[in-house]
Amino acid sequence: MSRENFSELLSFLAVAQERSFTKAAARRGVTPSAISHTMRLLEERLGVTLLTRTTRRVVPTPAGDYLLQNIQPLFDEIENRMSSLDEFRKCPRGNLRITVTDESLGFFLRPRIADFLKNYPEISLEVSTDLRLIDIVDEGFDAGVRLGELVTQGMISVPVSPDIPFAVVGSPTYFKSHAVPKKPASLHEHNCIGVRLPTHGKIYRWRFRQKGKDLKFQPVGQFVCNNVFGARDACLDGIGLAYIPKIVVEEHIQNGKLISVLEPFCPTHLGFHLFYPRHHRHSMPLSLFVEEMKVK
């Protein structure tokens, strides 16, 4: 049924209940002539007379009374359901499924999630860690968190972290037998740890900035893993060099277990963004989750 049909039926209900075009028009916020015209159009479309008009009043015909008795409960139910939304405003409830990366969860979202669940005890949250660039709609997620540069176009995107500096790191043990690289081209002489991306199966290419130009380097080495934590641990074990978000290795750089190299050439990537389809923007649990997670 079209929106216009609903408007006609609401106008009919007003006339049938008020027994007056004037009172019904005031209730609907239109002129008496407009509501009278609407009733004529409705009767013509249905092919039955719904109202008996006299100089003093308007009363439903048997067909009109039948329509009144059958559609009034339906509109009452809609009204009741709309009123029940007050409960969501008073105590929001519902279920959320979010796909995130390990590092976005561990370094940025985890502390905020604890506060979110405490503030909204009627909301349940399911978090799935995944490095794949998935279609969140097809896989049944309400939202996802990925680096900003990886967010699908057309999604609503909200930053949940500052921008992320990357670093090339290696252990002191590794550098005992390998020279410290002075420029990105020197990496060809090193054992570089690869991270295989699950979406398309390729090894993630390292990005650098040199003399105002973006450079990409394809790492080659003895060890490949499928996440940054595996690459970090391989670095700590002295296997080779890795290209990693600095937040993942900052502590190890500070305590001397890892050494950061090529710092003048390492770029800063867009931070992690929470993204979701536009048609989800009015979901109360999701709106509250976005507000709790976004960078303040």
C-alpha positions as protocol buffer text, in pm:
chain_id: "A"
residue {
  index: 1
  type: MET
  ca { x: 0 y: 0 z: 0 }
}
residue {
  index: 2
  type: SER
  ca { x: 130 y: 345 z: -94 }
}
residue {
  index: 3
  type: ARG
  ca { x: 190 y: 630 z: 148 }
}
residue {
  index: 4
  type: GLU
  ca { x: -104 y: 815 z: -11 }
}
residue {
  index: 5
  type: ASN
  ca { x: -337 y: 523 z: 69 }
}
residue {
  index: 6
  type: PHE
  ca { x: -237 y: 535 z: 435 }
}
residue {
  index: 7
  type: SER
  ca { x: -309 y: 908 z: 442 }
}
residue {
  index: 8
  type: GLU
  ca { x: -655 y: 847 z: 294 }
}
residue {
  index: 9
  type: LEU
  ca { x: -731 y: 582 z: 555 }
}
residue {
  index: 10
  type: LEU
  ca { x: -617 y: 805 z: 839 }
}
residue {
  index: 11
  type: SER
  ca { x: -841 y: 1080 z: 707 }
}
residue {
  index: 12
  type: PHE
  ca { x: -1131 y: 835 z: 686 }
}
residue {
  index: 13
  type: LEU
  ca { x: -1076 y: 729 z: 1047 }
}
residue {
  index: 14
  type: ALA
  ca { x: -1079 y: 1092 z: 1157 }
}
residue {
  index: 15
  type: VAL
  ca { x: -1408 y: 1163 z: 975 }
}
residue {
  index: 16
  type: ALA
  ca { x: -1572 y: 839 z: 1091 }
}
residue {
  index: 17
  type: GLN
  ca { x: -1480 y: 905 z: 1453 }
}
residue {
  index: 18
  type: GLU
  ca { x: -1549 y: 1278 z: 1463 }
}
residue {
  index: 19
  type: ARG
  ca { x: -1864 y: 1255 z: 1246 }
}
residue {
  index: 20
  type: SER
  ca { x: -1762 y: 1590 z: 1100 }
}
residue {
  index: 21
  type: PHE
  ca { x: -1545 y: 1706 z: 812 }
}
residue {
  index: 22
  type: THR
  ca { x: -1460 y: 2024 z: 1004 }
}
residue {
  index: 23
  type: LYS
  ca { x: -1343 y: 1846 z: 1318 }
}
residue {
  index: 24
  type: ALA
  ca { x: -1164 y: 1577 z: 1118 }
}
residue {
  index: 25
  type: ALA
  ca { x: -987 y: 1846 z: 914 }
}
residue {
  index: 26
  type: ALA
  ca { x: -870 y: 2020 z: 1231 }
}
residue {
  index: 27
  type: ARG
  ca { x: -741 y: 1687 z: 1366 }
}
residue {
  index: 28
  type: ARG
  ca { x: -552 y: 1616 z: 1043 }
}
residue {
  index: 29
  type: GLY
  ca { x: -428 y: 1971 z: 997 }
}
residue {
  index: 30
  type: VAL
  ca { x: -595 y: 2026 z: 659 }
}
residue {
  index: 31
  type: THR
  ca { x: -896 y: 2218 z: 529 }
}
residue {
  index: 32
  type: PRO
  ca { x: -1250 y: 2069 z: 536 }
}
residue {
  index: 33
  type: SER
  ca { x: -1267 y: 2086 z: 156 }
}
residue {
  index: 34
  type: ALA
  ca { x: -937 y: 1896 z: 127 }
}
residue {
  index: 35
  type: ILE
  ca { x: -1052 y: 1614 z: 354 }
}
residue {
  index: 36
  type: SER
  ca { x: -1389 y: 1597 z: 174 }
}
residue {
  index: 37
  type: HIS
  ca { x: -1203 y: 1565 z: -157 }
}
residue {
  index: 38
  type: THR
  ca { x: -983 y: 1290 z: -12 }
}
residue {
  index: 39
  type: MET
  ca { x: -1291 y: 1094 z: 96 }
}
residue {
  index: 40
  type: ARG
  ca { x: -1441 y: 1116 z: -251 }
}
residue {
  index: 41
  type: LEU
  ca { x: -1119 y: 986 z: -404 }
}
residue {
  index: 42
  type: LEU
  ca { x: -1108 y: 698 z: -154 }
}
residue {
  index: 43
  type: GLU
  ca { x: -1467 y: 599 z: -226 }
}
residue {
  index: 44
  type: GLU
  ca { x: -1405 y: 611 z: -600 }
}
residue {
  index: 45
  type: ARG
  ca { x: -1093 y: 396 z: -568 }
}
residue {
  index: 46
  type: LEU
  ca { x: -1270 y: 137 z: -348 }
}
residue {
  index: 47
  type: GLY
  ca { x: -1591 y: 147 z: -547 }
}
residue {
  index: 48
  type: VAL
  ca { x: -1815 y: 177 z: -239 }
}
residue {
  index: 49
  type: THR
  ca { x: -1976 y: 458 z: -44 }
}
residue {
  index: 50
  type: LEU
  ca { x: -1817 y: 486 z: 298 }
}
residue {
  index: 51
  type: LEU
  ca { x: -1990 y: 797 z: 436 }
}
residue {
  index: 52
  type: THR
  ca { x: -2344 y: 928 z: 439 }
}
residue {
  index: 53
  type: ARG
  ca { x: -2334 y: 1307 z: 422 }
}
residue {
  index: 54
  type: THR
  ca { x: -2614 y: 1530 z: 552 }
}
residue {
  index: 55
  type: THR
  ca { x: -2624 y: 1901 z: 626 }
}
residue {
  index: 56
  type: ARG
  ca { x: -2579 y: 1833 z: 996 }
}
residue {
  index: 57
  type: ARG
  ca { x: -2340 y: 1539 z: 1019 }
}
residue {
  index: 58
  type: VAL
  ca { x: -2143 y: 1268 z: 848 }
}
residue {
  index: 59
  type: VAL
  ca { x: -2193 y: 902 z: 946 }
}
residue {
  index: 60
  type: PRO
  ca { x: -2034 y: 582 z: 817 }
}
residue {
  index: 61
  type: THR
  ca { x: -2236 y: 358 z: 586 }
}
residue {
  index: 62
  type: PRO
  ca { x: -2241 y: -17 z: 663 }
}
residue {
  index: 63
  type: ALA
  ca { x: -1933 y: -48 z: 437 }
}
residue {
  index: 64
  type: GLY
  ca { x: -1773 y: 246 z: 615 }
}
residue {
  index: 65
  type: ASP
  ca { x: -1850 y: 98 z: 956 }
}
residue {
  index: 66
  type: TYR
  ca { x: -1699 y: -235 z: 845 }
}
residue {
  index: 67
  type: LEU
  ca { x: -1381 y: -58 z: 732 }
}
residue {
  index: 68
  type: LEU
  ca { x: -1367 y: 144 z: 1054 }
}
residue {
  index: 69
  type: GLN
  ca { x: -1398 y: -165 z: 1276 }
}
residue {
  index: 70
  type: ASN
  ca { x: -1132 y: -357 z: 1085 }
}
residue {
  index: 71
  type: ILE
  ca { x: -863 y: -95 z: 1030 }
}
residue {
  index: 72
  type: GLN
  ca { x: -889 y: 94 z: 1358 }
}
residue {
  index: 73
  type: PRO
  ca { x: -729 y: -192 z: 1560 }
}
residue {
  index: 74
  type: LEU
  ca { x: -444 y: -208 z: 1309 }
}
residue {
  index: 75
  type: PHE
  ca { x: -364 y: 160 z: 1345 }
}
residue {
  index: 76
  type: ASP
  ca { x: -401 y: 130 z: 1723 }
}
residue {
  index: 77
  type: GLU
  ca { x: -142 y: -148 z: 1716 }
}
residue {
  index: 78
  type: ILE
  ca { x: 96 y: 68 z: 1512 }
}
residue {
  index: 79
  type: GLU
  ca { x: 49 y: 348 z: 1763 }
}
residue {
  index: 80
  type: ASN
  ca { x: 120 y: 111 z: 2050 }
}
residue {
  index: 81
  type: ARG
  ca { x: 435 y: -19 z: 1884 }
}
residue {
  index: 82
  type: MET
  ca { x: 555 y: 336 z: 1824 }
}
residue {
  index: 83
  type: SER
  ca { x: 490 y: 421 z: 2189 }
}
residue {
  index: 84
  type: SER
  ca { x: 688 y: 116 z: 2297 }
}
residue {
  index: 85
  type: LEU
  ca { x: 1000 y: 279 z: 2153 }
}
residue {
  index: 86
  type: ASP
  ca { x: 1002 y: 487 z: 2470 }
}
residue {
  index: 87
  type: GLU
  ca { x: 1139 y: 179 z: 2643 }
}
residue {
  index: 88
  type: PHE
  ca { x: 1438 y: 181 z: 2412 }
}
residue {
  index: 89
  type: ARG
  ca { x: 1502 y: 545 z: 2495 }
}
residue {
  index: 90
  type: LYS
  ca { x: 1477 y: 475 z: 2867 }
}
residue {
  index: 91
  type: CYS
  ca { x: 1676 y: 150 z: 2860 }
}
residue {
  index: 92
  type: PRO
  ca { x: 1823 y: 77 z: 2514 }
}
residue {
  index: 93
  type: ARG
  ca { x: 1830 y: -290 z: 2425 }
}
residue {
  index: 94
  type: GLY
  ca { x: 1925 y: -509 z: 2133 }
}
residue {
  index: 95
  type: ASN
  ca { x: 2208 y: -713 z: 1982 }
}
residue {
  index: 96
  type: LEU
  ca { x: 2515 y: -591 z: 1795 }
}
residue {
  index: 97
  type: ARG
  ca { x: 2763 y: -790 z: 1584 }
}
residue {
  index: 98
  type: ILE
  ca { x: 3090 y: -611 z: 1506 }
}
residue {
  index: 99
  type: THR
  ca { x: 3391 y: -729 z: 1304 }
}
residue {
  index: 100
  type: VAL
  ca { x: 3725 y: -581 z: 1410 }
}
residue {
  index: 101
  type: THR
  ca { x: 4099 y: -637 z: 1378 }
}
residue {
  index: 102
  type: ASP
  ca { x: 4306 y: -769 z: 1667 }
}
residue {
  index: 103
  type: GLU
  ca { x: 4505 y: -450 z: 1706 }
}
residue {
  index: 104
  type: SER
  ca { x: 4203 y: -215 z: 1689 }
}
residue {
  index: 105
  type: LEU
  ca { x: 4035 y: -423 z: 1959 }
}
residue {
  index: 106
  type: GLY
  ca { x: 4338 y: -460 z: 2183 }
}
residue {
  index: 107
  type: PHE
  ca { x: 4469 y: -106 z: 2168 }
}
residue {
  index: 108
  type: PHE
  ca { x: 4161 y: 113 z: 2121 }
}
residue {
  index: 109
  type: LEU
  ca { x: 3821 y: -53 z: 2158 }
}
residue {
  index: 110
  type: ARG
  ca { x: 3866 y: -286 z: 2453 }
}
residue {
  index: 111
  type: PRO
  ca { x: 3860 y: -24 z: 2733 }
}
residue {
  index: 112
  type: ARG
  ca { x: 3562 y: 152 z: 2577 }
}
residue {
  index: 113
  type: ILE
  ca { x: 3368 y: -171 z: 2528 }
}
residue {
  index: 114
  type: ALA
  ca { x: 3378 y: -243 z: 2900 }
}
residue {
  index: 115
  type: ASP
  ca { x: 3227 y: 99 z: 2974 }
}
residue {
  index: 116
  type: PHE
  ca { x: 2970 y: 59 z: 2697 }
}
residue {
  index: 117
  type: LEU
  ca { x: 2839 y: -272 z: 2831 }
}
residue {
  index: 118
  type: LYS
  ca { x: 2828 y: -132 z: 3182 }
}
residue {
  index: 119
  type: ASN
  ca { x: 2631 y: 173 z: 3069 }
}
residue {
  index: 120
  type: TYR
  ca { x: 2384 y: -29 z: 2860 }
}
residue {
  index: 121
  type: PRO
  ca { x: 2319 y: -363 z: 3034 }
}
residue {
  index: 122
  type: GLU
  ca { x: 2033 y: -454 z: 2797 }
}
residue {
  index: 123
  type: ILE
  ca { x: 2258 y: -444 z: 2488 }
}
residue {
  index: 124
  type: SER
  ca { x: 2448 y: -760 z: 2392 }
}
residue {
  index: 125
  type: LEU
  ca { x: 2768 y: -730 z: 2188 }
}
residue {
  index: 126
  type: GLU
  ca { x: 2936 y: -997 z: 1975 }
}
residue {
  index: 127
  type: VAL
  ca { x: 3286 y: -909 z: 1851 }
}
residue {
  index: 128
  type: SER
  ca { x: 3460 y: -1110 z: 1577 }
}
residue {
  index: 129
  type: THR
  ca { x: 3829 y: -1048 z: 1507 }
}
residue {
  index: 130
  type: ASP
  ca { x: 3919 y: -1083 z: 1140 }
}
residue {
  index: 131
  type: LEU
  ca { x: 4170 y: -930 z: 903 }
}
residue {
  index: 132
  type: ARG
  ca { x: 3958 y: -1000 z: 596 }
}
residue {
  index: 133
  type: LEU
  ca { x: 3793 y: -714 z: 410 }
}
residue {
  index: 134
  type: ILE
  ca { x: 3447 y: -864 z: 435 }
}
residue {
  index: 135
  type: ASP
  ca { x: 3105 y: -749 z: 321 }
}
residue {
  index: 136
  type: ILE
  ca { x: 2953 y: -675 z: 660 }
}
residue {
  index: 137
  type: VAL
  ca { x: 2596 y: -684 z: 525 }
}
residue {
  index: 138
  type: ASP
  ca { x: 2636 y: -1024 z: 357 }
}
residue {
  index: 139
  type: GLU
  ca { x: 2800 y: -1171 z: 667 }
}
residue {
  index: 140
  type: GLY
  ca { x: 2542 y: -1035 z: 910 }
}
residue {
  index: 141
  type: PHE
  ca { x: 2745 y: -770 z: 1092 }
}
residue {
  index: 142
  type: ASP
  ca { x: 2608 y: -436 z: 1204 }
}
residue {
  index: 143
  type: ALA
  ca { x: 2943 y: -261 z: 1170 }
}
residue {
  index: 144
  type: GLY
  ca { x: 3315 y: -316 z: 1118 }
}
residue {
  index: 145
  type: VAL
  ca { x: 3644 y: -157 z: 1224 }
}
residue {
  index: 146
  type: ARG
  ca { x: 3935 y: -132 z: 980 }
}
residue {
  index: 147
  type: LEU
  ca { x: 4207 y: 115 z: 887 }
}
residue {
  index: 148
  type: GLY
  ca { x: 4042 y: 417 z: 727 }
}
residue {
  index: 149
  type: GLU
  ca { x: 4204 y: 356 z: 388 }
}
residue {
  index: 150
  type: LEU
  ca { x: 4041 y: 11 z: 371 }
}
residue {
  index: 151
  type: VAL
  ca { x: 3682 y: 118 z: 441 }
}
residue {
  index: 152
  type: THR
  ca { x: 3444 y: 48 z: 153 }
}
residue {
  index: 153
  type: GLN
  ca { x: 3314 y: 354 z: -27 }
}
residue {
  index: 154
  type: GLY
  ca { x: 2953 y: 445 z: 47 }
}
residue {
  index: 155
  type: MET
  ca { x: 2971 y: 344 z: 412 }
}
residue {
  index: 156
  type: ILE
  ca { x: 2930 y: 586 z: 701 }
}
residue {
  index: 157
  type: SER
  ca { x: 3274 y: 599 z: 863 }
}
residue {
  index: 158
  type: VAL
  ca { x: 3371 y: 731 z: 1206 }
}
residue {
  index: 159
  type: PRO
  ca { x: 3732 y: 745 z: 1339 }
}
residue {
  index: 160
  type: VAL
  ca { x: 3786 y: 541 z: 1655 }
}
residue {
  index: 161
  type: SER
  ca { x: 4161 y: 603 z: 1685 }
}
residue {
  index: 162
  type: PRO
  ca { x: 4420 y: 865 z: 1597 }
}
residue {
  index: 163
  type: ASP
  ca { x: 4615 y: 816 z: 1275 }
}
residue {
  index: 164
  type: ILE
  ca { x: 4855 y: 521 z: 1296 }
}
residue {
  index: 165
  type: PRO
  ca { x: 5232 y: 559 z: 1242 }
}
residue {
  index: 166
  type: PHE
  ca { x: 5402 y: 248 z: 1101 }
}
residue {
  index: 167
  type: ALA
  ca { x: 5755 y: 133 z: 1184 }
}
residue {
  index: 168
  type: VAL
  ca { x: 6016 y: -105 z: 1044 }
}
residue {
  index: 169
  type: VAL
  ca { x: 6163 y: -296 z: 1336 }
}
residue {
  index: 170
  type: GLY
  ca { x: 6418 y: -565 z: 1409 }
}
residue {
  index: 171
  type: SER
  ca { x: 6578 y: -714 z: 1719 }
}
residue {
  index: 172
  type: PRO
  ca { x: 6929 y: -639 z: 1848 }
}
residue {
  index: 173
  type: THR
  ca { x: 7009 y: -1006 z: 1782 }
}
residue {
  index: 174
  type: TYR
  ca { x: 6915 y: -965 z: 1416 }
}
residue {
  index: 175
  type: PHE
  ca { x: 7125 y: -651 z: 1377 }
}
residue {
  index: 176
  type: LYS
  ca { x: 7434 y: -826 z: 1516 }
}
residue {
  index: 177
  type: SER
  ca { x: 7460 y: -1004 z: 1182 }
}
residue {
  index: 178
  type: HIS
  ca { x: 7286 y: -753 z: 952 }
}
residue {
  index: 179
  type: ALA
  ca { x: 7359 y: -389 z: 873 }
}
residue {
  index: 180
  type: VAL
  ca { x: 7101 y: -130 z: 975 }
}
residue {
  index: 181
  type: PRO
  ca { x: 6918 y: -20 z: 655 }
}
residue {
  index: 182
  type: LYS
  ca { x: 6961 y: 348 z: 575 }
}
residue {
  index: 183
  type: LYS
  ca { x: 6698 y: 376 z: 300 }
}
residue {
  index: 184
  type: PRO
  ca { x: 6407 y: 165 z: 175 }
}
residue {
  index: 185
  type: ALA
  ca { x: 6608 y: 26 z: -117 }
}
residue {
  index: 186
  type: SER
  ca { x: 6843 y: -138 z: 136 }
}
residue {
  index: 187
  type: LEU
  ca { x: 6561 y: -373 z: 244 }
}
residue {
  index: 188
  type: HIS
  ca { x: 6639 y: -598 z: -53 }
}
residue {
  index: 189
  type: GLU
  ca { x: 6942 y: -711 z: 146 }
}
residue {
  index: 190
  type: HIS
  ca { x: 6735 y: -815 z: 447 }
}
residue {
  index: 191
  type: ASN
  ca { x: 6518 y: -1102 z: 561 }
}
residue {
  index: 192
  type: CYS
  ca { x: 6175 y: -932 z: 562 }
}
residue {
  index: 193
  type: ILE
  ca { x: 5881 y: -1087 z: 744 }
}
residue {
  index: 194
  type: GLY
  ca { x: 5564 y: -1099 z: 537 }
}
residue {
  index: 195
  type: VAL
  ca { x: 5201 y: -1071 z: 642 }
}
residue {
  index: 196
  type: ARG
  ca { x: 4964 y: -1251 z: 407 }
}
residue {
  index: 197
  type: LEU
  ca { x: 4631 y: -1074 z: 363 }
}
residue {
  index: 198
  type: PRO
  ca { x: 4340 y: -1318 z: 382 }
}
residue {
  index: 199
  type: THR
  ca { x: 4111 y: -1126 z: 146 }
}
residue {
  index: 200
  type: HIS
  ca { x: 4315 y: -1180 z: -172 }
}
residue {
  index: 201
  type: GLY
  ca { x: 4603 y: -1396 z: -45 }
}
residue {
  index: 202
  type: LYS
  ca { x: 4882 y: -1152 z: -131 }
}
residue {
  index: 203
  type: ILE
  ca { x: 5168 y: -1041 z: 92 }
}
residue {
  index: 204
  type: TYR
  ca { x: 5107 y: -691 z: 229 }
}
residue {
  index: 205
  type: ARG
  ca { x: 5337 y: -441 z: 59 }
}
residue {
  index: 206
  type: TRP
  ca { x: 5529 y: -200 z: 279 }
}
residue {
  index: 207
  type: ARG
  ca { x: 5472 y: 169 z: 215 }
}
residue {
  index: 208
  type: PHE
  ca { x: 5727 y: 447 z: 243 }
}
residue {
  index: 209
  type: ARG
  ca { x: 5757 y: 816 z: 164 }
}
residue {
  index: 210
  type: GLN
  ca { x: 6081 y: 935 z: 1 }
}
residue {
  index: 211
  type: LYS
  ca { x: 6150 y: 1275 z: -156 }
}
residue {
  index: 212
  type: GLY
  ca { x: 5779 y: 1352 z: -165 }
}
residue {
  index: 213
  type: LYS
  ca { x: 5687 y: 1028 z: -344 }
}
residue {
  index: 214
  type: ASP
  ca { x: 5505 y: 720 z: -220 }
}
residue {
  index: 215
  type: LEU
  ca { x: 5703 y: 398 z: -253 }
}
residue {
  index: 216
  type: LYS
  ca { x: 5586 y: 40 z: -215 }
}
residue {
  index: 217
  type: PHE
  ca { x: 5814 y: -248 z: -126 }
}
residue {
  index: 218
  type: GLN
  ca { x: 5734 y: -617 z: -167 }
}
residue {
  index: 219
  type: PRO
  ca { x: 5889 y: -795 z: 135 }
}
residue {
  index: 220
  type: VAL
  ca { x: 6078 y: -1118 z: 71 }
}
residue {
  index: 221
  type: GLY
  ca { x: 6207 y: -1347 z: 343 }
}
residue {
  index: 222
  type: GLN
  ca { x: 6196 y: -1683 z: 516 }
}
residue {
  index: 223
  type: PHE
  ca { x: 5887 y: -1622 z: 730 }
}
residue {
  index: 224
  type: VAL
  ca { x: 5528 y: -1531 z: 649 }
}
residue {
  index: 225
  type: CYS
  ca { x: 5235 y: -1508 z: 892 }
}
residue {
  index: 226
  type: ASN
  ca { x: 4878 y: -1378 z: 875 }
}
residue {
  index: 227
  type: ASN
  ca { x: 4871 y: -1101 z: 1139 }
}
residue {
  index: 228
  type: VAL
  ca { x: 5085 y: -826 z: 1286 }
}
residue {
  index: 229
  type: PHE
  ca { x: 5126 y: -1001 z: 1621 }
}
residue {
  index: 230
  type: GLY
  ca { x: 5286 y: -1299 z: 1452 }
}
residue {
  index: 231
  type: ALA
  ca { x: 5518 y: -1062 z: 1266 }
}
residue {
  index: 232
  type: ARG
  ca { x: 5606 y: -882 z: 1590 }
}
residue {
  index: 233
  type: ASP
  ca { x: 5689 y: -1209 z: 1767 }
}
residue {
  index: 234
  type: ALA
  ca { x: 5905 y: -1321 z: 1473 }
}
residue {
  index: 235
  type: CYS
  ca { x: 6093 y: -992 z: 1507 }
}
residue {
  index: 236
  type: LEU
  ca { x: 6145 y: -1049 z: 1877 }
}
residue {
  index: 237
  type: ASP
  ca { x: 6283 y: -1394 z: 1794 }
}
residue {
  index: 238
  type: GLY
  ca { x: 6542 y: -1237 z: 1563 }
}
residue {
  index: 239
  type: ILE
  ca { x: 6404 y: -1384 z: 1239 }
}
residue {
  index: 240
  type: GLY
  ca { x: 6403 y: -1060 z: 1041 }
}
residue {
  index: 241
  type: LEU
  ca { x: 6252 y: -715 z: 991 }
}
residue {
  index: 242
  type: ALA
  ca { x: 5882 y: -637 z: 1002 }
}
residue {
  index: 243
  type: TYR
  ca { x: 5660 y: -344 z: 897 }
}
residue {
  index: 244
  type: ILE
  ca { x: 5411 y: -298 z: 1179 }
}
residue {
  index: 245
  type: PRO
  ca { x: 5177 y: -37 z: 1330 }
}
residue {
  index: 246
  type: LYS
  ca { x: 5395 y: 138 z: 1585 }
}
residue {
  index: 247
  type: ILE
  ca { x: 5137 y: 89 z: 1862 }
}
residue {
  index: 248
  type: VAL
  ca { x: 5198 y: -286 z: 1841 }
}
residue {
  index: 249
  type: VAL
  ca { x: 5574 y: -255 z: 1903 }
}
residue {
  index: 250
  type: GLU
  ca { x: 5606 y: 72 z: 2098 }
}
residue {
  index: 251
  type: GLU
  ca { x: 5664 y: -102 z: 2430 }
}
residue {
  index: 252
  type: HIS
  ca { x: 5934 y: -326 z: 2282 }
}
residue {
  index: 253
  type: ILE
  ca { x: 6107 y: -29 z: 2121 }
}
residue {
  index: 254
  type: GLN
  ca { x: 6108 y: 153 z: 2454 }
}
residue {
  index: 255
  type: ASN
  ca { x: 6260 y: -141 z: 2645 }
}
residue {
  index: 256
  type: GLY
  ca { x: 6520 y: -208 z: 2376 }
}
residue {
  index: 257
  type: LYS
  ca { x: 6392 y: -548 z: 2263 }
}
residue {
  index: 258
  type: LEU
  ca { x: 6324 y: -403 z: 1917 }
}
residue {
  index: 259
  type: ILE
  ca { x: 6497 y: -130 z: 1719 }
}
residue {
  index: 260
  type: SER
  ca { x: 6306 y: 104 z: 1488 }
}
residue {
  index: 261
  type: VAL
  ca { x: 6479 y: 185 z: 1158 }
}
residue {
  index: 262
  type: LEU
  ca { x: 6398 y: 394 z: 849 }
}
residue {
  index: 263
  type: GLU
  ca { x: 6190 y: 630 z: 1063 }
}
residue {
  index: 264
  type: PRO
  ca { x: 6222 y: 930 z: 823 }
}
residue {
  index: 265
  type: PHE
  ca { x: 6063 y: 719 z: 549 }
}
residue {
  index: 266
  type: CYS
  ca { x: 5781 y: 554 z: 744 }
}
residue {
  index: 267
  type: PRO
  ca { x: 5439 y: 711 z: 680 }
}
residue {
  index: 268
  type: THR
  ca { x: 5140 y: 759 z: 904 }
}
residue {
  index: 269
  type: HIS
  ca { x: 4829 y: 573 z: 791 }
}
residue {
  index: 270
  type: LEU
  ca { x: 4469 y: 676 z: 848 }
}
residue {
  index: 271
  type: GLY
  ca { x: 4357 y: 551 z: 1187 }
}
residue {
  index: 272
  type: PHE
  ca { x: 4098 y: 285 z: 1256 }
}
residue {
  index: 273
  type: HIS
  ca { x: 3745 y: 372 z: 1149 }
}
residue {
  index: 274
  type: LEU
  ca { x: 3416 y: 218 z: 1256 }
}
residue {
  index: 275
  type: PHE
  ca { x: 3196 y: 185 z: 948 }
}
residue {
  index: 276
  type: TYR
  ca { x: 2841 y: 72 z: 879 }
}
residue {
  index: 277
  type: PRO
  ca { x: 2575 y: 90 z: 606 }
}
residue {
  index: 278
  type: ARG
  ca { x: 2371 y: 407 z: 581 }
}
residue {
  index: 279
  type: HIS
  ca { x: 2043 y: 224 z: 643 }
}
residue {
  index: 280
  type: HIS
  ca { x: 2169 y: 126 z: 994 }
}
residue {
  index: 281
  type: ARG
  ca { x: 2223 y: 480 z: 1111 }
}
residue {
  index: 282
  type: HIS
  ca { x: 1893 y: 492 z: 1307 }
}
residue {
  index: 283
  type: SER
  ca { x: 1960 y: 173 z: 1505 }
}
residue {
  index: 284
  type: MET
  ca { x: 1962 y: 282 z: 1868 }
}
residue {
  index: 285
  type: PRO
  ca { x: 2220 y: 25 z: 1994 }
}
residue {
  index: 286
  type: LEU
  ca { x: 2451 y: 101 z: 1700 }
}
residue {
  index: 287
  type: SER
  ca { x: 2416 y: 476 z: 1745 }
}
residue {
  index: 288
  type: LEU
  ca { x: 2510 y: 443 z: 2111 }
}
residue {
  index: 289
  type: PHE
  ca { x: 2803 y: 214 z: 2025 }
}
residue {
  index: 290
  type: VAL
  ca { x: 2936 y: 461 z: 1766 }
}
residue {
  index: 291
  type: GLU
  ca { x: 2911 y: 745 z: 2016 }
}
residue {
  index: 292
  type: GLU
  ca { x: 3100 y: 542 z: 2280 }
}
residue {
  index: 293
  type: MET
  ca { x: 3376 y: 424 z: 2041 }
}
residue {
  index: 294
  type: LYS
  ca { x: 3450 y: 737 z: 1839 }
}
residue {
  index: 295
  type: VAL
  ca { x: 3752 y: 956 z: 1905 }
}
residue {
  index: 296
  type: LYS
  ca { x: 3651 y: 1227 z: 2149 }
}
